[in-house]
Amino acid sequence: MNPYRVVIIDDERLAREEMKRHLLTYPGYEVVGEAADADEAEAMIHALHPHLIFLDIQMPERSGFDLLESLSHIPEVIFTTAFERYAVQAFDTHALDYLVKPVREERFARAMERISAKLAAHISARETLPPTHTLFIKEGEQYHFIQVKDIYLIESTGNYARLYYANKKVYIKRSLNQLEKTLDPTLFFRTSRTNLINTSFVRQVQPINGGRLLISLHTGDALTVSSRQSAAFKNRNKL
């Protein structure tokens, strides 16, 4: 198996060198690039498609959070920071992990154990996002890390999409068509021009007039499926 590709992003050269030294004992990971700022990192991520990034939070011009907001596809992330308050914020928003600099060897080992398990669970040749993939969304001063499997409904709002998960709804600067191309078609289904649902949340399917379907979700939401998509849903589920 090819090693997992890693990009290290930190405005301090010594901090980048520290990450590389830690990674020397992990032959399953290859550092394919390093960047000193968010602009450089953004171009590198688009070009190299890393599986994992080590990301400093506080950097000149654009922060690590600003970088994540600009990416259409986010690799797995381990934050690195010298400030405990940023680390707590990242951890509270369900980021994979965070490391406070200077990084202790045992703490790095724990982070790598977690990321190795997660990458092994969902890295595949598919281009669609696995259910455990984490989406990053920034709304003002709030940051959301949402696993794909927790999203039960996506609505189109022009060039934006509104994601529903838990008891929350957030906006992402991506169209419904763009999102649909990246989501697993065995998990998500387009009920109409404006809606996508997570089929794992389906509670009940009822026929209504005109051969259409009414799909009820475990969340209490109910959606009318268009005639064309009703036929597709019936065929897909052999109804």
N, C-alpha and C positions, 0 to 999 in steps of 0.2 A: 504493500500500500504506500502511496506517495505521502510524504510528510504534510502536515497541516501548515498552510501558509500564514505567516505572522507579519504584521506591520506594527512598528513601535512609534508612537506619536508623543513627543515631548519637546518643549522648547529648550530644555537643558541637555546638552550633550552627555554630561556625566550620568544623568538619569537614564538616558537611552543605553549607555554602555552597561549600566547596572542591570537592566532588563536582559540584555544580551548575555551577560555572564550567567545570570540565573538560568537562562534557557539552554546553556551548553550541556546541561545534564539531561535534557529532554530531546533525544534524537528523533522523536516523532514530530517535531516542530522545526520549521525552517523560517528564519527571519528573511523575508524577501524584500523588505524596504523599511526605511525609517524617515520620519518627517519631523521638522522643527516647528511647524505651524499648521493651522487647519486648512489653509488653501493648498499647501503642498500635499497634505494628507488626503484631501478630497480627491485630487487628481490621481494619487497613487492607489487609492482604494478602487476607483473606477477602472484603473488599468490592470491591477494585479489580482483583484477579487480574493482578498485574504479570507481565511476562515475565522481568524481571531485578530483583534487589535488590542494593544495596550495603549490606553488613552489618558493623557494628562487632562485634567479638567480646566485648570486656569492657565491660559496661554494668551499671548499678545493678540490684539485685534479680535479674534474669534475664539470662544471657549470650546472645550470638548463637547459640551451640550449643543452649541451652535453647529458644530461639525455634524453631529448625528442628525440634526434636523434637516441638513442639506442633502443627506444621502437617501437614494430611493431604495437601496437594499443595504441593510446594516449587518455587518458581520457580528459574531459574538464579541462581547466587550468586557474587558477587565479594566476598570478605572485605576489610575495611579495618581495620587495627589499628596501634597505636603500638608494639606489642611483637613483636619478631622471633620470639620463641619460639612465640607463638600462630600466627604466619604459617607457620612451618615445620610446625607440627602440621596446620594446615589443608591445606597443600600436600601433605604426606605422606599424607593421607587422600583424595587425589584430588579435592579441590574444584576448581572450574573455574579459579579464580585468586585471588590475594590481593594487596593493595596495602598497603605499609607507609607510614604517615603520618609526615611530610608527603609527599604523592604527587608524584613527578616526572612531568612532561608525557610524556616518552618512555615511561615505564613504564605510564602510563595508556593510552597509544596501543596498546601491545602487548596489554594486557588487553582492550581494546575490539575489537581485530582478532580475537582468539580468540573472544570472545563473539558477535561478528557472524557468524562462520563457523558457530558451533554453532547459533545461533538460526535462521539461514537454512536449515540442514539439516533442522530438524525442527518449526518452527512451522507449524501447519496448523489447519484448522477442527475437526479431530477433538478429542474430549474425552479420548481414551485417551492414555496416556503413550507417547511415542515410544521406540524402543529405546535411544537415547542419553541419555534422561532420567536424572538422578541422584537416587537416593533417599538421604535422610539418616537414619541410625539411631544412637541413642546407647545404649550399654550400659555403665552405671556411668561410669567415667572414660574409656571408649574411644569413639571416634567413627568411624563407617563411612560412606563415600560409595560407593554401589554403582550402577553403570549397569544399567538394566533388562535389557539384552541379556545381561548376565553371570550373571543368575539362572537356574539350570537347574531348580530344584525349589522349590515352596512347599508347606508342610504346615500344616494347621490344628491349632492347639493352644488351643481355646476362643476367648477374645477376642483371642488373639495369633496371629500367623503366624510360622513359622520359614522363613527364606530360606536357600537353599543357593547359594553361589557360590564359585568357585575351590576352595580346600580349607577353606572356612569355613562356619559356619552362625551366623546371628544372629536375634534375635527382634525383631519389630516390633509395636507395640501397635495392630494393625488386624486385623479378622477376614478370613478367606479370601474371604468374599462381598464385603466392601468392596474388597479388592485386585482381585478379578476384574473388578469394574465399571470400574476405571481402567486395566487392562492391555489391550493390543492383542489382540483375539480371533483375529487371523490369526497371532499369534506364540505365545500361551499357550492351553493346552487343559486343561480340567477332566477328569481321569481318573477321579475318584471324589468322594465327599462331602468327602474330607479332603486331596486333592492337586491341585495345578496343575503342569503341566510346560511348559518352554520347548521348543517343537517343533523349534527349530534344533539341539537337542542329541540328537534321536532318532537312534539308530544302527540299531535293528532292531525290527520289529513282527512278532510271532508269534501265530497263532491258538491258543487253548487251549480247554479244555472249556467247554461251555455257550455257545458263540459269543462268548466273551470274547476279549480281546487281552492279550498281555504285551508291554509296551513297554520296550526296553532303551535306556539313554542312553549317550552317549560317556563319561560319568563312571564307568560301571560299575554304576549303579543300575538296578534293574528294577522296574517297577510293573505290577500287575494292574489292568486297566481294568474298571470295572463294566459289566454287561450293557448298560445303557442308553447309557452313554458309548462303549462299543465300537461300537455301531450308529452313533452320531453321528460317531465317528472314521472309520469305514469310508465313510460317506456323504460326509464332508468331503474325504477323500483318494481317493475313488472306488476303494476296495479291493474 
